[in-house]
Amino acid sequence: MDFDNAKEIALCVKNTPLPGYTLPNFLRLLTQNKFNIDAQYIPRMIYSLTLSTVMLPFYIKERFQYDRRTDQTEITNSPLFIIGHWRSGTTYLHNALSMDKNLGYFTTFQAYLPGVFLGSEKVFKPLVASSIPKKRPMDDVAMDAEFPQEDQYAIGAFSPYSYYHGWCFPKNMELYNNSVCMDGVQKDTIDEWKRYYLYLLKKITLHQKGKQLVLKNQDNTGKIKILLEMFPNSKFIYLYRNPYDLYFSMMKFMRVTIPRYCIQKPPKIEDIEDSMMDLYARMVQKYIKEREHIPKGNLVQVRYEDYITQPLQEIEHIYEALHLEGFRDAEPAFRSYIRSQKSIKTDRYIMNDDIKQKIKKKWGFAVKEFGY
């Protein structure tokens, strides 16, 4: 098993998130990786570095224009965090909840270019719109610069602490995997991550005029205690999926996406698989351990298989469980969005004994914990 069309995709320079990185952060990452760029990805690196450089004066201008207002912005409505491992239905839920006009969120443009979205939208949003596919290549879910997006891209654009850095620099994947759970890292590192994240959330809160934020970020699954230190009354929606199905979906996701993001030749797919399976175990175990710190009434767990079969009922359950207002007002919009997704089908996979035993050995605790 190998990455899908890796050689052909290497010539595609636009799908990687790297062009949206602030230049200081991009240079920090390049230095961290000792400027180790594989020859076939040099055009992608040059394209990304050029756009990041072009964006620099706009970024500096935005800091001067908006940083005081951003710093003075208060997040009075505790965020609503959508968490769970990748390929667990988080995008579907995030897109649906964004139909509630009482909630604010990062758009794809804002998440990809967080350094310039307040003051230079007219300049850069068309660039983002032209660089993203109309549908995600791994599952045909529609994409658009205005659609909701996970804020992990925003934190990755500003800081060295992002899981997706490991997809751009896969030779250093384990280093960036460690930023998910932040286990064994120095307090200064956690504090730096907090500063970046709080700045970005204040910035999007300023743009959204104080609305409660609904934030989808799978990395946050491993950061419950850290988030509660920042926002003690945060609310959490945890999505979980049959680990046997998630394995195949995640492997497809990585095969399709890493070649579009990377500027280093990826390791063997078997090594990527081992890394993914290890991180899943660490994330879910960390979540199970830390969920007890979430105040009563601020956590709801949603089974993926229930959500995709009866999404409206599950959304209503989420609103009731978390004591959120506005379900009835948003219900027509929820129904309309759900109807628009009926044509999307999930893939079918063939399970062999080797994979089944591997999942049972490494993820058996999750199979048992969530009743599969």
C-alpha positions as CSV (number, residue, x, y, z in Angstrom):
1,M,0.0,0.0,0.0
2,D,1.4,3.4,-1.0
3,F,0.3,7.0,-1.0
4,D,-2.2,7.9,-3.7
5,N,-0.6,9.4,-6.9
6,A,2.2,11.0,-4.8
7,K,4.5,11.8,-7.7
8,E,1.8,13.5,-9.8
9,I,0.5,15.4,-6.8
10,A,3.9,16.7,-5.9
11,L,3.6,19.2,-8.7
12,C,0.4,20.6,-7.1
13,V,1.5,23.6,-5.1
14,K,-1.8,25.1,-3.9
15,N,-3.4,22.5,-1.6
16,T,-1.0,22.7,1.3
17,P,-1.8,25.0,4.2
18,L,1.8,26.4,4.3
19,P,1.1,29.6,2.3
20,G,-1.1,30.9,5.0
21,Y,1.5,30.6,7.7
22,T,3.0,33.8,9.1
23,L,6.5,34.3,7.8
24,P,8.1,34.2,11.2
25,N,6.4,30.9,12.0
26,F,7.2,29.4,8.6
27,L,10.9,30.2,9.0
28,R,10.8,28.8,12.5
29,L,9.4,25.5,11.2
30,L,12.0,25.4,8.4
31,T,14.7,26.0,10.9
32,Q,13.3,23.3,13.2
33,N,13.5,20.9,10.2
34,K,17.0,22.1,9.2
35,F,15.6,23.3,5.9
36,N,15.4,19.6,4.9
37,I,13.1,19.8,1.8
38,D,13.0,17.0,-0.8
39,A,13.7,18.1,-4.3
40,Q,10.3,17.1,-5.8
41,Y,8.6,19.5,-3.3
42,I,10.8,22.5,-3.9
43,P,8.2,24.2,-6.2
44,R,5.6,23.8,-3.4
45,M,8.0,25.2,-0.8
46,I,8.9,28.2,-3.0
47,Y,5.2,28.9,-3.7
48,S,4.3,28.7,-0.1
49,L,7.3,30.8,1.1
50,T,6.6,33.4,-1.6
51,L,3.0,33.9,-0.6
52,S,3.9,34.0,3.1
53,T,6.4,36.7,2.3
54,V,3.9,38.7,0.2
55,M,1.5,38.5,3.1
56,L,4.0,39.8,5.7
57,P,3.4,43.5,5.3
58,F,-0.4,42.9,5.4
59,Y,0.1,40.9,8.6
60,I,2.2,43.6,10.2
61,K,-0.4,46.2,9.2
62,E,-3.1,44.1,10.8
63,R,-1.2,43.7,14.0
64,F,-0.8,47.5,14.3
65,Q,-4.5,48.2,13.3
66,Y,-6.2,45.5,15.4
67,D,-4.1,44.1,18.1
68,R,-5.2,46.7,20.8
69,R,-8.9,45.9,20.0
70,T,-8.1,42.2,20.0
71,D,-6.3,42.3,23.3
72,Q,-9.3,44.3,24.8
73,T,-11.8,41.8,23.5
74,E,-13.4,39.6,26.2
75,I,-14.7,36.1,25.5
76,T,-17.8,36.4,27.7
77,N,-19.5,33.4,26.2
78,S,-17.5,30.2,26.9
79,P,-16.6,28.4,23.8
80,L,-18.4,25.2,22.6
81,F,-15.7,22.7,21.6
82,I,-16.3,19.9,19.1
83,I,-13.7,17.2,19.8
84,G,-13.0,13.6,18.9
85,H,-10.6,11.9,16.6
86,W,-10.4,12.8,12.9
87,R,-13.0,10.9,10.7
88,S,-15.5,10.8,13.5
89,G,-18.1,13.2,12.0
90,T,-16.7,16.4,13.5
91,T,-17.0,18.3,10.2
92,Y,-20.6,17.3,9.6
93,L,-21.5,18.4,13.1
94,H,-19.5,21.7,12.9
95,N,-21.1,22.6,9.6
96,A,-24.6,21.8,10.9
97,L,-24.1,23.8,14.1
98,S,-22.8,26.8,12.1
99,M,-26.4,27.2,10.8
100,D,-27.3,28.6,14.2
101,K,-26.9,32.3,13.7
102,N,-26.2,32.7,17.5
103,L,-22.9,30.9,17.1
104,G,-19.7,32.2,15.6
105,Y,-16.9,30.2,13.9
106,F,-13.8,30.3,11.8
107,T,-14.4,30.2,8.1
108,T,-11.9,28.4,5.9
109,F,-10.5,31.7,4.8
110,Q,-10.1,32.9,8.4
111,A,-8.5,29.6,9.6
112,Y,-6.1,29.3,6.6
113,L,-5.0,33.0,6.8
114,P,-5.5,34.0,10.4
115,G,-2.9,36.8,10.2
116,V,-4.8,38.9,7.8
117,F,-8.5,38.2,7.9
118,L,-9.6,41.3,9.7
119,G,-8.1,43.9,7.4
120,S,-7.3,42.2,4.1
121,E,-10.2,39.9,3.3
122,K,-10.8,41.5,-0.1
123,V,-7.2,40.9,-1.1
124,F,-6.6,37.4,0.1
125,K,-10.0,35.6,0.2
126,P,-10.1,35.1,-3.6
127,L,-6.7,33.5,-3.3
128,V,-7.9,31.0,-0.7
129,A,-11.1,30.4,-2.8
130,S,-9.0,29.5,-5.9
131,S,-6.6,27.3,-4.0
132,I,-9.1,24.9,-2.3
133,P,-10.9,22.1,-4.2
134,K,-14.7,22.3,-4.5
135,K,-14.8,19.0,-2.7
136,R,-12.5,17.3,-0.2
137,P,-10.6,14.6,-2.1
138,M,-11.0,12.0,0.6
139,D,-14.8,12.1,1.0
140,D,-16.4,14.5,-1.5
141,V,-17.6,16.9,1.3
142,A,-18.0,20.4,-0.2
143,M,-15.4,23.1,0.5
144,D,-15.7,26.8,0.2
145,A,-13.7,29.8,1.6
146,E,-16.9,30.8,3.6
147,F,-17.6,27.4,5.0
148,P,-16.7,26.6,8.7
149,Q,-13.2,25.3,9.3
150,E,-11.2,23.8,12.1
151,D,-9.2,26.3,14.0
152,Q,-6.2,23.9,14.1
153,Y,-5.2,25.5,10.8
154,A,-5.1,28.9,12.5
155,I,-3.0,27.8,15.4
156,G,-0.7,26.0,13.0
157,A,-0.3,29.2,10.9
158,F,0.8,31.1,14.0
159,S,2.8,28.5,16.0
160,P,4.9,25.4,15.8
161,Y,2.2,23.4,17.8
162,S,0.0,21.7,15.3
163,Y,-0.6,18.1,14.3
164,Y,-0.8,19.1,10.7
165,H,2.8,20.3,10.7
166,G,3.6,16.6,10.8
167,W,1.9,16.2,7.5
168,C,3.8,19.1,6.0
169,F,7.1,17.9,7.5
170,P,6.5,14.1,7.9
171,K,10.1,13.3,8.7
172,N,9.4,15.1,12.0
173,M,5.9,13.7,12.5
174,E,6.4,12.4,16.0
175,L,7.5,15.9,17.2
176,Y,4.3,17.5,16.0
177,N,2.2,14.5,17.2
178,N,3.4,15.4,20.7
179,S,1.7,18.8,20.4
180,V,-1.7,17.1,20.5
181,C,-1.7,15.9,24.1
182,M,1.2,18.1,25.3
183,D,2.4,15.3,27.6
184,G,5.8,15.7,29.0
185,V,6.4,19.2,27.6
186,Q,7.6,22.2,29.6
187,K,5.1,24.6,31.2
188,D,6.6,27.4,29.1
189,T,5.5,25.4,25.9
190,I,2.0,25.1,27.2
191,D,1.8,28.7,28.2
192,E,3.1,29.7,24.7
193,W,0.4,27.6,23.1
194,K,-2.2,29.2,25.4
195,R,-1.1,32.7,24.3
196,Y,-1.4,31.9,20.7
197,Y,-4.8,30.2,21.1
198,L,-6.3,32.9,23.2
199,Y,-5.1,35.6,20.8
200,L,-6.7,33.8,17.9
201,L,-10.0,33.2,19.7
202,K,-10.1,36.8,20.8
203,K,-9.5,37.8,17.2
204,I,-12.3,35.7,15.8
205,T,-14.6,36.8,18.7
206,L,-13.9,40.4,17.7
207,H,-14.9,39.6,14.1
208,Q,-18.0,37.7,15.2
209,K,-19.1,40.6,17.5
210,G,-19.0,38.5,20.7
211,K,-21.0,35.5,19.6
212,Q,-20.4,32.2,21.4
213,L,-17.8,30.3,19.3
214,V,-18.3,26.8,18.1
215,L,-14.8,25.4,17.5
216,K,-13.9,22.2,15.8
217,N,-10.4,21.1,16.6
218,Q,-9.5,17.4,17.0
219,D,-6.2,18.3,18.7
220,N,-8.2,19.7,21.6
221,T,-9.3,16.2,22.4
222,G,-6.0,15.8,24.2
223,K,-6.1,19.2,25.9
224,I,-9.2,19.1,28.1
225,K,-7.5,20.3,31.3
226,I,-5.6,23.0,29.4
227,L,-8.8,24.3,27.9
228,L,-10.6,24.3,31.2
229,E,-7.8,26.4,32.7
230,M,-8.4,28.9,30.0
231,F,-12.3,28.7,29.9
232,P,-13.6,26.9,33.1
233,N,-17.2,26.8,31.9
234,S,-16.4,25.5,28.4
235,K,-18.8,23.1,26.8
236,F,-17.7,20.0,25.0
237,I,-19.2,17.7,22.3
238,Y,-17.2,14.5,22.0
239,L,-17.9,12.4,18.9
240,Y,-16.7,8.8,18.7
241,R,-16.9,6.2,16.0
242,N,-16.4,2.4,15.7
243,P,-12.6,2.1,15.8
244,Y,-12.7,-0.6,13.1
245,D,-14.4,1.8,10.6
246,L,-12.4,4.8,11.8
247,Y,-9.1,3.0,11.0
248,F,-9.9,2.6,7.3
249,S,-11.3,6.1,7.0
250,M,-8.3,7.6,8.6
251,M,-5.9,5.6,6.5
252,K,-7.6,6.9,3.4
253,F,-7.6,10.4,4.7
254,M,-3.8,10.3,5.3
255,R,-3.0,8.6,2.0
256,V,-4.9,11.3,0.1
257,T,-3.9,14.4,2.1
258,I,-0.3,14.0,3.2
259,P,1.0,14.1,-0.4
260,R,-0.9,17.3,-1.0
261,Y,0.5,19.0,2.2
262,C,4.1,17.8,2.5
263,I,7.4,19.4,1.5
264,Q,9.3,16.3,2.6
265,K,9.0,12.8,1.3
266,P,6.7,10.9,3.6
267,P,7.8,7.8,5.4
268,K,6.5,4.4,4.4
269,I,2.8,4.1,4.8
270,E,3.4,1.4,7.4
271,D,5.2,3.9,9.6
272,I,2.4,6.5,9.1
273,E,-0.1,3.8,10.2
274,D,1.9,3.0,13.3
275,S,2.1,6.7,14.1
276,M,-1.6,7.2,13.6
277,M,-2.6,4.2,15.7
278,D,-0.3,5.3,18.5
279,L,-1.7,8.9,18.5
280,Y,-5.3,7.7,18.5
281,A,-4.6,5.6,21.6
282,R,-2.9,8.5,23.4
283,M,-5.7,11.0,22.5
284,V,-8.5,8.8,23.5
285,Q,-6.9,7.7,26.7
286,K,-6.1,11.3,27.6
287,Y,-9.7,12.2,26.9
288,I,-11.1,9.4,29.1
289,K,-8.8,10.5,31.9
290,E,-9.5,14.2,31.7
291,R,-13.2,14.3,30.9
292,E,-14.0,13.9,34.6
293,H,-12.7,17.5,35.1
294,I,-15.5,18.9,32.9
295,P,-18.2,20.4,35.0
296,K,-21.5,18.5,35.1
297,G,-23.8,19.4,32.3
298,N,-20.9,20.7,30.1
299,L,-20.1,17.5,28.2
300,V,-22.2,15.4,25.8
301,Q,-20.9,12.4,24.0
302,V,-22.3,11.6,20.5
303,R,-22.0,8.3,18.7
304,Y,-21.1,8.8,15.1
305,E,-23.4,6.0,13.9
306,D,-26.3,7.7,15.6
307,Y,-25.5,11.1,14.3
308,I,-25.3,10.2,10.6
309,T,-28.5,8.3,10.8
310,Q,-30.6,10.8,12.8
311,P,-28.6,14.1,12.8
312,L,-31.5,16.4,13.7
313,Q,-32.4,14.3,16.8
314,E,-28.8,14.2,17.9
315,I,-28.4,18.0,17.4
316,E,-31.6,18.5,19.6
317,H,-30.1,16.2,22.2
318,I,-26.9,18.2,22.2
319,Y,-28.8,21.5,22.8
320,E,-30.8,19.9,25.6
321,A,-27.8,18.2,27.3
322,L,-25.7,21.4,27.2
323,H,-28.5,23.8,27.9
324,L,-28.0,25.7,24.7
325,E,-30.6,28.1,23.5
326,G,-31.9,28.6,20.0
327,F,-32.6,25.1,18.7
328,R,-36.1,25.9,17.6
329,D,-35.1,29.1,15.8
330,A,-32.3,27.3,14.0
331,E,-34.2,24.1,13.3
332,P,-35.3,25.0,9.7
333,A,-31.7,25.8,8.8
334,F,-30.5,22.5,10.4
335,R,-33.1,20.6,8.3
336,S,-32.0,22.4,5.1
337,Y,-28.4,21.6,5.7
338,I,-29.1,18.0,6.6
339,R,-31.1,17.6,3.4
340,S,-28.1,18.9,1.4
341,Q,-25.9,16.1,2.7
342,K,-28.1,13.2,1.8
343,S,-26.1,12.4,-1.3
344,I,-22.8,11.8,0.5
345,K,-22.0,8.2,1.0
346,T,-19.5,6.5,3.4
347,D,-17.0,4.1,1.9
348,R,-17.1,0.4,2.4
349,Y,-13.9,-1.4,3.4
350,I,-12.7,-5.0,3.5
351,M,-11.4,-6.1,6.9
352,N,-8.7,-8.8,7.0
353,D,-7.6,-10.7,10.1
354,D,-4.2,-8.9,10.4
355,I,-5.9,-5.5,10.5
356,K,-8.6,-6.7,12.9
357,Q,-6.0,-8.1,15.3
358,K,-3.9,-5.0,15.1
359,I,-7.0,-2.8,16.0
360,K,-8.0,-5.1,18.7
361,K,-4.6,-5.0,20.3
362,K,-4.0,-1.3,20.1
363,W,-7.5,0.1,20.3
364,G,-9.3,-2.6,22.1
365,F,-9.8,-0.4,25.1
366,A,-11.8,2.1,23.0
367,V,-13.9,-0.7,21.5
368,K,-14.8,-1.7,25.0
369,E,-15.2,1.8,26.4
370,F,-17.6,3.0,23.7
371,G,-19.6,-0.3,23.4
372,Y,-18.6,-1.6,20.0
